Amino acid sequence: MHLSEMVHLTPWVTMHYPQDLLLRGQQFADRVCQRILSIPSDLALGLSQTPWLQQWLLSPRYKAQLTRHLPHLPQLDPLEADIVGQLQRTGVAFTSLDALDLPGTTEFWHGAQQVAAELAARAKQPAYVHCHTLTATGEDVIKVPHLFWWGASPRLLRIVEAYLGLPAAYDGLSFYYSQADDRVAGPRKWHRDKEDWRMLKIAVYLHSVDGDGGPFESVLPNPNQTLRSHSPRSYPTFHHQQVKALLGEDSDIWRTQCTGAAGTVIFADTATYFHRGRPPKHSPRAAIFYGYFSQRPKHPFFGGDRPSPKPKSASLQPTCPPSPANPPSGATGYLPPVAGSPKTVYGYSTSGGIAASANARWVQWVPPCKNRM
């Protein structure tokens, strides 16, 4: 091909193939690529689920870790203890931004509304009308550092560590804008997360969510045990009608439906319990989900799929001690992002130490600042 032909290639492609079609093709190619790249982790998951490995190595090691860390669990105030108690009973706990009263919440809320508005505008573009869920990119999140640092609040990390029974690692955030299309796809199916024995997701609703607005839903303990008995060594996904058939239930008393006003905060164990985001019918849903697991998770190769801003991530690296120009008030420790990989885990432990992982491999333990807040 001559140079002159190459110069005119891009305009020709743009003219004959609309931009939204090109983007949809790119999105399809990305999904295929992700499936191919996930083959090693899927094989590792299958190996780790073999009965003999579970019985003789993984389960005893996990129980020993819980026993060793028991004397070091953090002391909780009444609100924190109530949240952990709710989680232990049903796998779900409810509170609110006002009740948590975390430092920097005002800036967090304003920034979250800004990103939600940008995603809502993006959803109207032709390239995204067929997407059931839009996810904020690393570039979207980096513009509002309070979004990231809110999830590293000491109060949240105490709750996470007390429930997990182990030092906690912070897996970052996922910011979702779910279209009101009633489609059942991806996380709108019933599923369990794979990263660890126990996990916590903390969801923040950015507007009121009713039963038709895409609420988070979680199966109650006894029905959940029934579902798990159908696939004790795998992580299947189920359509809603499949779950009802397996449980023999016509009503919906087997699940917790998490409706709530703007500012509702939901804690949920997404590894133990089957859960889903119910498809929104009448109005879109904007929500932020923060992820946490132990510092030595059962399946570390599944961690760290949150948007990780790389070139601009320096603004998330506070000096020690923190200054007003870096993290907001209430941010603790020093959480340097690991650049160069989309699979990056930001981790912080209330018992000391920060975990950082790149390419799904635990590579670095960084001590927190001695004079952290």
Beta strands, then each sheet from edge to edge (+ up, - down):
strand 1: 92-96
strand 2: 133-135
strand 3: 168-178
strand 4: 200-205
strand 5: 216-219
strand 6: 255-258
strand 7: 264-268
strand 8: 275-277
strand 9: 285-294
strand 10: 344-346
strand 11: 354-358
strand 12: 361-366
sheet 1: 1+ 7- 4+ 9- 3+ 2-
sheet 2: 6+ 5- 8+
sheet 3: 10+ 11- 12+
end
